[in-house]
Amino acid sequence: MWKIVYLSPLTVAQCLERIQAHVPDSDAWCAAGAAMERGTVLAKIRGQRVRLFALGPPWLVNSYAPFFYGRVETVAGGTQIVGRFRWAPWVTAFMAVWFGALAAMTIALLVVVLVGPSDPTSPVLFDLLAPLVMMLAGAGLMALGRWLARKQVASVHQFLRVELEATPE
């Protein structure tokens, strides 16, 4: 997705301290996970790199909800938070395998249809449309997941504006 830049009047240390307050304690996370309300932002910090995620509705597990991956940098007059929303790495890997396998299947079917022996009883159109329909289903699944996560993305933007007193650049 697109690069997002926020500017905060706080120092890097102050920004990281405020983000640190949203890093869940591993024991408390398991115990209180169900009690956290929708829109709660959770964080992970590694040096000056941060990962933010807003919880969605408790009845929905959306693997396609994006995380905000960013870094906190010192600039004149404060701090710059630069990042982008992306899926979890395993979701990206799954979709790459999904579309790669479907592309390979489509190419193999095209080769069989164009080069192989012709069988008048073979449903060629269905054979070629099946992988394409599955590609559309995969794209639809990604779009649905992004649509369902729209309030989670808005919660992360609000977190950056309120907690870090940041303004979008």
CNS distance restraints for C-alpha pairs under 8 A (distance, minus, plus):
assign (resid   1 and name CA) (resid  84 and name CA) 6.15 0.50 0.50
assign (resid   1 and name CA) (resid  85 and name CA) 5.99 0.50 0.50
assign (resid   1 and name CA) (resid  86 and name CA) 6.58 0.50 0.50
assign (resid   2 and name CA) (resid  84 and name CA) 6.01 0.50 0.50
assign (resid   2 and name CA) (resid  85 and name CA) 7.57 0.50 0.50
assign (resid   3 and name CA) (resid  82 and name CA) 7.05 0.50 0.50
assign (resid   3 and name CA) (resid  83 and name CA) 5.67 0.50 0.50
assign (resid   3 and name CA) (resid  84 and name CA) 4.92 0.50 0.50
assign (resid   4 and name CA) (resid  81 and name CA) 7.99 0.50 0.50
assign (resid   4 and name CA) (resid  82 and name CA) 5.71 0.50 0.50
assign (resid   4 and name CA) (resid  83 and name CA) 5.29 0.50 0.50
assign (resid   4 and name CA) (resid  84 and name CA) 5.58 0.50 0.50
assign (resid   4 and name CA) (resid 168 and name CA) 7.69 0.50 0.50
assign (resid   5 and name CA) (resid  80 and name CA) 6.85 0.50 0.50
assign (resid   5 and name CA) (resid  81 and name CA) 5.67 0.50 0.50
assign (resid   5 and name CA) (resid  82 and name CA) 4.55 0.50 0.50
assign (resid   5 and name CA) (resid  83 and name CA) 6.63 0.50 0.50
assign (resid   5 and name CA) (resid 168 and name CA) 5.93 0.50 0.50
assign (resid   5 and name CA) (resid 169 and name CA) 5.52 0.50 0.50
assign (resid   6 and name CA) (resid  80 and name CA) 5.72 0.50 0.50
assign (resid   6 and name CA) (resid  81 and name CA) 5.02 0.50 0.50
assign (resid   6 and name CA) (resid  82 and name CA) 6.49 0.50 0.50
assign (resid   6 and name CA) (resid 160 and name CA) 7.68 0.50 0.50
assign (resid   6 and name CA) (resid 166 and name CA) 5.66 0.50 0.50
assign (resid   6 and name CA) (resid 167 and name CA) 5.29 0.50 0.50
assign (resid   6 and name CA) (resid 168 and name CA) 4.31 0.50 0.50
assign (resid   6 and name CA) (resid 169 and name CA) 5.43 0.50 0.50
assign (resid   7 and name CA) (resid  78 and name CA) 7.14 0.50 0.50
assign (resid   7 and name CA) (resid  79 and name CA) 5.79 0.50 0.50
assign (resid   7 and name CA) (resid  80 and name CA) 4.62 0.50 0.50
assign (resid   7 and name CA) (resid  81 and name CA) 6.29 0.50 0.50
assign (resid   7 and name CA) (resid 166 and name CA) 5.04 0.50 0.50
assign (resid   7 and name CA) (resid 167 and name CA) 5.35 0.50 0.50
assign (resid   7 and name CA) (resid 168 and name CA) 6.36 0.50 0.50
assign (resid   7 and name CA) (resid 169 and name CA) 6.51 0.50 0.50
assign (resid   8 and name CA) (resid  78 and name CA) 5.64 0.50 0.50
assign (resid   8 and name CA) (resid  79 and name CA) 5.07 0.50 0.50
assign (resid   8 and name CA) (resid  80 and name CA) 6.25 0.50 0.50
assign (resid   8 and name CA) (resid  81 and name CA) 7.69 0.50 0.50
assign (resid   8 and name CA) (resid 164 and name CA) 6.27 0.50 0.50
assign (resid   8 and name CA) (resid 165 and name CA) 5.65 0.50 0.50
assign (resid   8 and name CA) (resid 166 and name CA) 4.08 0.50 0.50
assign (resid   8 and name CA) (resid 167 and name CA) 6.52 0.50 0.50
assign (resid   9 and name CA) (resid  77 and name CA) 6.24 0.50 0.50
assign (resid   9 and name CA) (resid  78 and name CA) 4.34 0.50 0.50
assign (resid   9 and name CA) (resid  79 and name CA) 6.26 0.50 0.50
assign (resid   9 and name CA) (resid 165 and name CA) 7.04 0.50 0.50
assign (resid   9 and name CA) (resid 166 and name CA) 7.13 0.50 0.50
assign (resid  10 and name CA) (resid  14 and name CA) 5.93 0.50 0.50
assign (resid  10 and name CA) (resid  15 and name CA) 6.26 0.50 0.50
assign (resid  10 and name CA) (resid  78 and name CA) 5.35 0.50 0.50
assign (resid  10 and name CA) (resid  79 and name CA) 6.16 0.50 0.50
assign (resid  10 and name CA) (resid 164 and name CA) 7.12 0.50 0.50
assign (resid  10 and name CA) (resid 165 and name CA) 7.52 0.50 0.50
assign (resid  11 and name CA) (resid  15 and name CA) 6.21 0.50 0.50
assign (resid  11 and name CA) (resid  74 and name CA) 7.16 0.50 0.50
assign (resid  11 and name CA) (resid  78 and name CA) 5.43 0.50 0.50
assign (resid  11 and name CA) (resid  79 and name CA) 5.69 0.50 0.50
assign (resid  12 and name CA) (resid  16 and name CA) 6.11 0.50 0.50
assign (resid  12 and name CA) (resid  72 and name CA) 6.39 0.50 0.50
assign (resid  12 and name CA) (resid  73 and name CA) 6.54 0.50 0.50
assign (resid  12 and name CA) (resid  74 and name CA) 6.16 0.50 0.50
assign (resid  12 and name CA) (resid  78 and name CA) 7.56 0.50 0.50
assign (resid  12 and name CA) (resid  79 and name CA) 5.75 0.50 0.50
assign (resid  13 and name CA) (resid  17 and name CA) 6.03 0.50 0.50
assign (resid  14 and name CA) (resid  18 and name CA) 6.23 0.50 0.50
assign (resid  15 and name CA) (resid  19 and name CA) 6.19 0.50 0.50
assign (resid  15 and name CA) (resid  72 and name CA) 7.86 0.50 0.50
assign (resid  15 and name CA) (resid  79 and name CA) 7.92 0.50 0.50
assign (resid  15 and name CA) (resid 164 and name CA) 5.92 0.50 0.50
assign (resid  16 and name CA) (resid  20 and name CA) 5.86 0.50 0.50
assign (resid  16 and name CA) (resid  45 and name CA) 7.93 0.50 0.50
assign (resid  16 and name CA) (resid  48 and name CA) 7.64 0.50 0.50
assign (resid  16 and name CA) (resid  72 and name CA) 7.89 0.50 0.50
assign (resid  17 and name CA) (resid  21 and name CA) 6.65 0.50 0.50
assign (resid  18 and name CA) (resid  22 and name CA) 7.46 0.50 0.50
assign (resid  18 and name CA) (resid 163 and name CA) 6.84 0.50 0.50
assign (resid  18 and name CA) (resid 164 and name CA) 7.12 0.50 0.50
assign (resid  19 and name CA) (resid  23 and name CA) 7.05 0.50 0.50
assign (resid  19 and name CA) (resid  43 and name CA) 6.59 0.50 0.50
assign (resid  19 and name CA) (resid  45 and name CA) 7.99 0.50 0.50
assign (resid  19 and name CA) (resid 163 and name CA) 7.99 0.50 0.50
assign (resid  20 and name CA) (resid  43 and name CA) 7.15 0.50 0.50
assign (resid  20 and name CA) (resid  44 and name CA) 7.75 0.50 0.50
assign (resid  20 and name CA) (resid  45 and name CA) 7.27 0.50 0.50
assign (resid  22 and name CA) (resid  41 and name CA) 6.64 0.50 0.50
assign (resid  22 and name CA) (resid  42 and name CA) 5.14 0.50 0.50
assign (resid  22 and name CA) (resid  43 and name CA) 5.39 0.50 0.50
assign (resid  23 and name CA) (resid  42 and name CA) 5.74 0.50 0.50
assign (resid  23 and name CA) (resid  43 and name CA) 4.67 0.50 0.50
assign (resid  23 and name CA) (resid  44 and name CA) 5.67 0.50 0.50
assign (resid  23 and name CA) (resid  45 and name CA) 7.71 0.50 0.50
assign (resid  24 and name CA) (resid  28 and name CA) 6.95 0.50 0.50
assign (resid  24 and name CA) (resid  29 and name CA) 5.76 0.50 0.50
assign (resid  24 and name CA) (resid  42 and name CA) 6.61 0.50 0.50
assign (resid  24 and name CA) (resid  43 and name CA) 7.26 0.50 0.50
assign (resid  25 and name CA) (resid  29 and name CA) 5.82 0.50 0.50
assign (resid  26 and name CA) (resid  30 and name CA) 6.79 0.50 0.50
assign (resid  27 and name CA) (resid  31 and name CA) 6.59 0.50 0.50
assign (resid  28 and name CA) (resid  32 and name CA) 5.67 0.50 0.50
assign (resid  28 and name CA) (resid  33 and name CA) 7.61 0.50 0.50
assign (resid  29 and name CA) (resid  33 and name CA) 5.15 0.50 0.50
assign (resid  32 and name CA) (resid  36 and name CA) 6.44 0.50 0.50
assign (resid  34 and name CA) (resid  58 and name CA) 7.18 0.50 0.50
assign (resid  36 and name CA) (resid  40 and name CA) 6.71 0.50 0.50
assign (resid  37 and name CA) (resid  55 and name CA) 7.36 0.50 0.50
assign (resid  37 and name CA) (resid  57 and name CA) 7.96 0.50 0.50
assign (resid  37 and name CA) (resid  58 and name CA) 7.94 0.50 0.50
assign (resid  38 and name CA) (resid  54 and name CA) 7.59 0.50 0.50
assign (resid  38 and name CA) (resid  55 and name CA) 5.28 0.50 0.50
assign (resid  38 and name CA) (resid  56 and name CA) 5.11 0.50 0.50
assign (resid  38 and name CA) (resid  57 and name CA) 5.42 0.50 0.50
assign (resid  38 and name CA) (resid  58 and name CA) 7.10 0.50 0.50
assign (resid  39 and name CA) (resid  54 and name CA) 5.18 0.50 0.50
assign (resid  39 and name CA) (resid  55 and name CA) 5.07 0.50 0.50
assign (resid  39 and name CA) (resid  56 and name CA) 6.09 0.50 0.50
assign (resid  39 and name CA) (resid 151 and name CA) 7.62 0.50 0.50
assign (resid  39 and name CA) (resid 152 and name CA) 6.09 0.50 0.50
assign (resid  39 and name CA) (resid 155 and name CA) 5.59 0.50 0.50
assign (resid  40 and name CA) (resid  54 and name CA) 5.34 0.50 0.50
assign (resid  40 and name CA) (resid  55 and name CA) 5.43 0.50 0.50
assign (resid  40 and name CA) (resid 155 and name CA) 7.67 0.50 0.50
assign (resid  41 and name CA) (resid  52 and name CA) 6.53 0.50 0.50
assign (resid  41 and name CA) (resid  53 and name CA) 5.45 0.50 0.50
assign (resid  41 and name CA) (resid  54 and name CA) 4.18 0.50 0.50
assign (resid  41 and name CA) (resid  55 and name CA) 6.42 0.50 0.50
assign (resid  41 and name CA) (resid 155 and name CA) 7.25 0.50 0.50
assign (resid  41 and name CA) (resid 156 and name CA) 6.58 0.50 0.50
assign (resid  41 and name CA) (resid 159 and name CA) 7.23 0.50 0.50
assign (resid  42 and name CA) (resid  52 and name CA) 5.73 0.50 0.50
assign (resid  42 and name CA) (resid  53 and name CA) 5.29 0.50 0.50
assign (resid  42 and name CA) (resid  54 and name CA) 6.17 0.50 0.50
assign (resid  42 and name CA) (resid  55 and name CA) 7.68 0.50 0.50
assign (resid  43 and name CA) (resid  50 and name CA) 6.85 0.50 0.50
assign (resid  43 and name CA) (resid  51 and name CA) 5.50 0.50 0.50
assign (resid  43 and name CA) (resid  52 and name CA) 4.55 0.50 0.50
assign (resid  43 and name CA) (resid  53 and name CA) 6.44 0.50 0.50
assign (resid  44 and name CA) (resid  50 and name CA) 5.65 0.50 0.50
assign (resid  44 and name CA) (resid  51 and name CA) 5.10 0.50 0.50
assign (resid  44 and name CA) (resid  52 and name CA) 6.67 0.50 0.50
assign (resid  45 and name CA) (resid  49 and name CA) 5.84 0.50 0.50
assign (resid  45 and name CA) (resid  50 and name CA) 4.58 0.50 0.50
assign (resid  45 and name CA) (resid  51 and name CA) 6.55 0.50 0.50
assign (resid  46 and name CA) (resid  50 and name CA) 6.34 0.50 0.50
assign (resid  48 and name CA) (resid  71 and name CA) 5.49 0.50 0.50
assign (resid  48 and name CA) (resid  72 and name CA) 5.34 0.50 0.50
assign (resid  48 and name CA) (resid  73 and name CA) 7.30 0.50 0.50
assign (resid  49 and name CA) (resid  69 and name CA) 7.52 0.50 0.50
assign (resid  49 and name CA) (resid  70 and name CA) 5.74 0.50 0.50
assign (resid  49 and name CA) (resid  71 and name CA) 4.21 0.50 0.50
assign (resid  49 and name CA) (resid  72 and name CA) 6.40 0.50 0.50
assign (resid  50 and name CA) (resid  68 and name CA) 7.90 0.50 0.50
assign (resid  50 and name CA) (resid  69 and name CA) 6.01 0.50 0.50
assign (resid  50 and name CA) (resid  70 and name CA) 5.31 0.50 0.50
assign (resid  50 and name CA) (resid  71 and name CA) 5.78 0.50 0.50
assign (resid  50 and name CA) (resid  72 and name CA) 7.56 0.50 0.50
assign (resid  51 and name CA) (resid  67 and name CA) 6.55 0.50 0.50
assign (resid  51 and name CA) (resid  68 and name CA) 5.46 0.50 0.50
assign (resid  51 and name CA) (resid  69 and name CA) 4.65 0.50 0.50
assign (resid  51 and name CA) (resid  70 and name CA) 6.36 0.50 0.50
assign (resid  52 and name CA) (resid  67 and name CA) 5.77 0.50 0.50
assign (resid  52 and name CA) (resid  68 and name CA) 4.96 0.50 0.50
assign (resid  52 and name CA) (resid  69 and name CA) 6.69 0.50 0.50
assign (resid  52 and name CA) (resid 156 and name CA) 6.97 0.50 0.50
assign (resid  53 and name CA) (resid  66 and name CA) 7.36 0.50 0.50
assign (resid  53 and name CA) (resid  67 and name CA) 5.05 0.50 0.50
assign (resid  53 and name CA) (resid  68 and name CA) 6.42 0.50 0.50
assign (resid  53 and name CA) (resid 152 and name CA) 7.54 0.50 0.50
assign (resid  53 and name CA) (resid 156 and name CA) 6.83 0.50 0.50
assign (resid  54 and name CA) (resid  67 and name CA) 7.98 0.50 0.50
assign (resid  54 and name CA) (resid 152 and name CA) 5.03 0.50 0.50
assign (resid  54 and name CA) (resid 153 and name CA) 7.10 0.50 0.50
assign (resid  54 and name CA) (resid 155 and name CA) 6.18 0.50 0.50
assign (resid  54 and name CA) (resid 156 and name CA) 6.07 0.50 0.50
assign (resid  55 and name CA) (resid 152 and name CA) 6.45 0.50 0.50
assign (resid  56 and name CA) (resid  60 and name CA) 6.98 0.50 0.50
assign (resid  56 and name CA) (resid  61 and name CA) 7.85 0.50 0.50
assign (resid  56 and name CA) (resid 149 and name CA) 7.12 0.50 0.50
assign (resid  56 and name CA) (resid 151 and name CA) 7.67 0.50 0.50
assign (resid  56 and name CA) (resid 152 and name CA) 6.00 0.50 0.50
assign (resid  62 and name CA) (resid 145 and name CA) 6.36 0.50 0.50
assign (resid  62 and name CA) (resid 148 and name CA) 7.68 0.50 0.50
assign (resid  62 and name CA) (resid 149 and name CA) 7.51 0.50 0.50
assign (resid  63 and name CA) (resid  87 and name CA) 7.93 0.50 0.50
assign (resid  63 and name CA) (resid  88 and name CA) 7.86 0.50 0.50
assign (resid  63 and name CA) (resid  91 and name CA) 7.00 0.50 0.50
assign (resid  63 and name CA) (resid 145 and name CA) 7.44 0.50 0.50
assign (resid  64 and name CA) (resid  87 and name CA) 6.14 0.50 0.50
assign (resid  64 and name CA) (resid  88 and name CA) 7.88 0.50 0.50
assign (resid  64 and name CA) (resid  91 and name CA) 7.09 0.50 0.50
assign (resid  64 and name CA) (resid 142 and name CA) 6.58 0.50 0.50
assign (resid  64 and name CA) (resid 145 and name CA) 4.86 0.50 0.50
assign (resid  64 and name CA) (resid 146 and name CA) 6.31 0.50 0.50
assign (resid  64 and name CA) (resid 149 and name CA) 7.58 0.50 0.50
assign (resid  65 and name CA) (resid  87 and name CA) 6.59 0.50 0.50
assign (resid  65 and name CA) (resid 145 and name CA) 6.24 0.50 0.50
assign (resid  65 and name CA) (resid 146 and name CA) 6.21 0.50 0.50
assign (resid  65 and name CA) (resid 148 and name CA) 7.62 0.50 0.50
assign (resid  65 and name CA) (resid 149 and name CA) 5.07 0.50 0.50
assign (resid  65 and name CA) (resid 152 and name CA) 7.49 0.50 0.50
assign (resid  66 and name CA) (resid  85 and name CA) 5.57 0.50 0.50
assign (resid  66 and name CA) (resid  86 and name CA) 4.98 0.50 0.50
assign (resid  66 and name CA) (resid  87 and name CA) 4.54 0.50 0.50
assign (resid  66 and name CA) (resid  88 and name CA) 6.93 0.50 0.50
assign (resid  66 and name CA) (resid 146 and name CA) 7.63 0.50 0.50
assign (resid  66 and name CA) (resid 149 and name CA) 7.35 0.50 0.50
assign (resid  66 and name CA) (resid 153 and name CA) 7.30 0.50 0.50
assign (resid  67 and name CA) (resid  85 and name CA) 5.39 0.50 0.50
assign (resid  67 and name CA) (resid  86 and name CA) 5.47 0.50 0.50
assign (resid  67 and name CA) (resid  87 and name CA) 5.93 0.50 0.50
assign (resid  67 and name CA) (resid  88 and name CA) 6.73 0.50 0.50
assign (resid  68 and name CA) (resid  83 and name CA) 6.62 0.50 0.50
assign (resid  68 and name CA) (resid  84 and name CA) 5.60 0.50 0.50
assign (resid  68 and name CA) (resid  85 and name CA) 4.39 0.50 0.50
assign (resid  68 and name CA) (resid  86 and name CA) 6.46 0.50 0.50
assign (resid  68 and name CA) (resid 156 and name CA) 7.61 0.50 0.50
assign (resid  69 and name CA) (resid  83 and name CA) 5.37 0.50 0.50
assign (resid  69 and name CA) (resid  84 and name CA) 5.63 0.50 0.50
assign (resid  69 and name CA) (resid  85 and name CA) 6.21 0.50 0.50
assign (resid  69 and name CA) (resid  86 and name CA) 7.09 0.50 0.50
assign (resid  70 and name CA) (resid  81 and name CA) 6.63 0.50 0.50
assign (resid  70 and name CA) (resid  82 and name CA) 5.30 0.50 0.50
assign (resid  70 and name CA) (resid  83 and name CA) 3.69 0.50 0.50
assign (resid  70 and name CA) (resid  84 and name CA) 6.40 0.50 0.50
assign (resid  71 and name CA) (resid  81 and name CA) 5.78 0.50 0.50
assign (resid  71 and name CA) (resid  82 and name CA) 5.54 0.50 0.50
assign (resid  71 and name CA) (resid  83 and name CA) 6.32 0.50 0.50
assign (resid  72 and name CA) (resid  79 and name CA) 6.68 0.50 0.50
assign (resid  72 and name CA) (resid  80 and name CA) 5.84 0.50 0.50
assign (resid  72 and name CA) (resid  81 and name CA) 4.69 0.50 0.50
assign (resid  72 and name CA) (resid  82 and name CA) 6.66 0.50 0.50
assign (resid  73 and name CA) (resid  79 and name CA) 5.58 0.50 0.50
assign (resid  73 and name CA) (resid  80 and name CA) 5.16 0.50 0.50
assign (resid  73 and name CA) (resid  81 and name CA) 6.43 0.50 0.50
assign (resid  73 and name CA) (resid  82 and name CA) 7.91 0.50 0.50
assign (resid  74 and name CA) (resid  78 and name CA) 6.22 0.50 0.50
assign (resid  74 and name CA) (resid  79 and name CA) 4.66 0.50 0.50
assign (resid  74 and name CA) (resid  80 and name CA) 6.21 0.50 0.50
assign (resid  75 and name CA) (resid  79 and name CA) 5.36 0.50 0.50
assign (resid  75 and name CA) (resid  80 and name CA) 6.22 0.50 0.50
assign (resid  87 and name CA) (resid  91 and name CA) 6.14 0.50 0.50
assign (resid  87 and name CA) (resid  92 and name CA) 6.26 0.50 0.50
assign (resid  88 and name CA) (resid  92 and name CA) 6.57 0.50 0.50
assign (resid  89 and name CA) (resid  93 and name CA) 6.18 0.50 0.50
assign (resid  90 and name CA) (resid  94 and name CA) 6.04 0.50 0.50
assign (resid  91 and name CA) (resid  95 and name CA) 6.19 0.50 0.50
assign (resid  92 and name CA) (resid  96 and name CA) 6.14 0.50 0.50
assign (resid  93 and name CA) (resid  97 and name CA) 6.22 0.50 0.50
assign (resid  94 and name CA) (resid  98 and name CA) 6.05 0.50 0.50
assign (resid  95 and name CA) (resid  99 and name CA) 6.06 0.50 0.50
assign (resid  95 and name CA) (resid 138 and name CA) 7.79 0.50 0.50
assign (resid  96 and name CA) (resid 100 and name CA) 5.78 0.50 0.50
assign (resid  97 and name CA) (resid 101 and name CA) 5.86 0.50 0.50
assign (resid  98 and name CA) (resid 102 and name CA) 6.29 0.50 0.50
assign (resid  98 and name CA) (resid 138 and name CA) 7.81 0.50 0.50
assign (resid  99 and name CA) (resid 103 and name CA) 6.01 0.50 0.50
assign (resid  99 and name CA) (resid 135 and name CA) 6.59 0.50 0.50
assign (resid  99 and name CA) (resid 138 and name CA) 7.80 0.50 0.50
assign (resid 100 and name CA) (resid 104 and name CA) 6.16 0.50 0.50
assign (resid 101 and name CA) (resid 105 and name CA) 6.05 0.50 0.50
assign (resid 102 and name CA) (resid 106 and name CA) 6.08 0.50 0.50
assign (resid 102 and name CA) (resid 131 and name CA) 5.60 0.50 0.50
assign (resid 102 and name CA) (resid 132 and name CA) 7.70 0.50 0.50
assign (resid 102 and name CA) (resid 134 and name CA) 7.51 0.50 0.50
assign (resid 102 and name CA) (resid 135 and name CA) 6.88 0.50 0.50
assign (resid 103 and name CA) (resid 107 and name CA) 6.24 0.50 0.50
assign (resid 103 and name CA) (resid 131 and name CA) 7.65 0.50 0.50
assign (resid 104 and name CA) (resid 108 and name CA) 6.08 0.50 0.50
assign (resid 105 and name CA) (resid 109 and name CA) 6.05 0.50 0.50
assign (resid 105 and name CA) (resid 131 and name CA) 6.90 0.50 0.50
assign (resid 106 and name CA) (resid 110 and name CA) 6.12 0.50 0.50
assign (resid 106 and name CA) (resid 128 and name CA) 6.60 0.50 0.50
assign (resid 106 and name CA) (resid 131 and name CA) 6.06 0.50 0.50
assign (resid 106 and name CA) (resid 132 and name CA) 7.61 0.50 0.50
assign (resid 107 and name CA) (resid 111 and name CA) 6.20 0.50 0.50
assign (resid 108 and name CA) (resid 112 and name CA) 6.20 0.50 0.50
assign (resid 109 and name CA) (resid 113 and name CA) 6.03 0.50 0.50
assign (resid 109 and name CA) (resid 127 and name CA) 7.15 0.50 0.50
assign (resid 109 and name CA) (resid 128 and name CA) 6.56 0.50 0.50
assign (resid 110 and name CA) (resid 114 and name CA) 5.94 0.50 0.50
assign (resid 110 and name CA) (resid 128 and name CA) 7.26 0.50 0.50
assign (resid 111 and name CA) (resid 115 and name CA) 5.62 0.50 0.50
assign (resid 111 and name CA) (resid 116 and name CA) 7.20 0.50 0.50
assign (resid 112 and name CA) (resid 116 and name CA) 4.71 0.50 0.50
assign (resid 112 and name CA) (resid 117 and name CA) 7.96 0.50 0.50
assign (resid 113 and name CA) (resid 117 and name CA) 7.78 0.50 0.50
assign (resid 113 and name CA) (resid 118 and name CA) 7.44 0.50 0.50
assign (resid 113 and name CA) (resid 124 and name CA) 7.14 0.50 0.50
assign (resid 123 and name CA) (resid 127 and name CA) 6.35 0.50 0.50
assign (resid 124 and name CA) (resid 128 and name CA) 6.31 0.50 0.50
assign (resid 125 and name CA) (resid 129 and name CA) 6.05 0.50 0.50
assign (resid 126 and name CA) (resid 130 and name CA) 5.96 0.50 0.50
assign (resid 127 and name CA) (resid 131 and name CA) 7.74 0.50 0.50
assign (resid 128 and name CA) (resid 132 and name CA) 7.13 0.50 0.50
assign (resid 129 and name CA) (resid 133 and name CA) 6.00 0.50 0.50
assign (resid 130 and name CA) (resid 134 and name CA) 6.25 0.50 0.50
assign (resid 131 and name CA) (resid 135 and name CA) 6.18 0.50 0.50
assign (resid 132 and name CA) (resid 136 and name CA) 6.32 0.50 0.50
assign (resid 133 and name CA) (resid 137 and name CA) 6.15 0.50 0.50
assign (resid 134 and name CA) (resid 138 and name CA) 6.17 0.50 0.50
assign (resid 135 and name CA) (resid 139 and name CA) 6.23 0.50 0.50
assign (resid 136 and name CA) (resid 140 and name CA) 5.98 0.50 0.50
assign (resid 137 and name CA) (resid 141 and name CA) 6.06 0.50 0.50
assign (resid 138 and name CA) (resid 142 and name CA) 6.33 0.50 0.50
assign (resid 139 and name CA) (resid 143 and name CA) 6.22 0.50 0.50
assign (resid 140 and name CA) (resid 144 and name CA) 6.00 0.50 0.50
assign (resid 141 and name CA) (resid 145 and name CA) 6.09 0.50 0.50
assign (resid 142 and name CA) (resid 146 and name CA) 6.20 0.50 0.50
assign (resid 143 and name CA) (resid 147 and name CA) 6.12 0.50 0.50
assign (resid 144 and name CA) (resid 148 and name CA) 6.08 0.50 0.50
assign (resid 145 and name CA) (resid 149 and name CA) 6.19 0.50 0.50
assign (resid 146 and name CA) (resid 150 and name CA) 6.29 0.50 0.50
assign (resid 149 and name CA) (resid 153 and name CA) 6.40 0.50 0.50
assign (resid 150 and name CA) (resid 154 and name CA) 6.32 0.50 0.50
assign (resid 151 and name CA) (resid 155 and name CA) 6.08 0.50 0.50
assign (resid 152 and name CA) (resid 156 and name CA) 6.45 0.50 0.50
assign (resid 153 and name CA) (resid 157 and name CA) 6.41 0.50 0.50
assign (resid 154 and name CA) (resid 158 and name CA) 6.12 0.50 0.50
assign (resid 155 and name CA) (resid 159 and name CA) 6.05 0.50 0.50
assign (resid 156 and name CA) (resid 160 and name CA) 6.31 0.50 0.50
assign (resid 157 and name CA) (resid 161 and name CA) 6.31 0.50 0.50
assign (resid 158 and name CA) (resid 162 and name CA) 5.92 0.50 0.50
assign (resid 159 and name CA) (resid 163 and name CA) 5.39 0.50 0.50
assign (resid 159 and name CA) (resid 164 and name CA) 7.25 0.50 0.50
assign (resid 160 and name CA) (resid 164 and name CA) 5.26 0.50 0.50
assign (resid 160 and name CA) (resid 165 and name CA) 6.80 0.50 0.50
assign (resid 160 and name CA) (resid 166 and name CA) 5.83 0.50 0.50
assign (resid 160 and name CA) (resid 167 and name CA) 7.96 0.50 0.50
assign (resid 161 and name CA) (resid 165 and name CA) 4.99 0.50 0.50
assign (resid 161 and name CA) (resid 166 and name CA) 4.53 0.50 0.50
assign (resid 161 and name CA) (resid 167 and name CA) 5.88 0.50 0.50
assign (resid 161 and name CA) (resid 168 and name CA) 7.98 0.50 0.50
assign (resid 162 and name CA) (resid 166 and name CA) 7.02 0.50 0.50
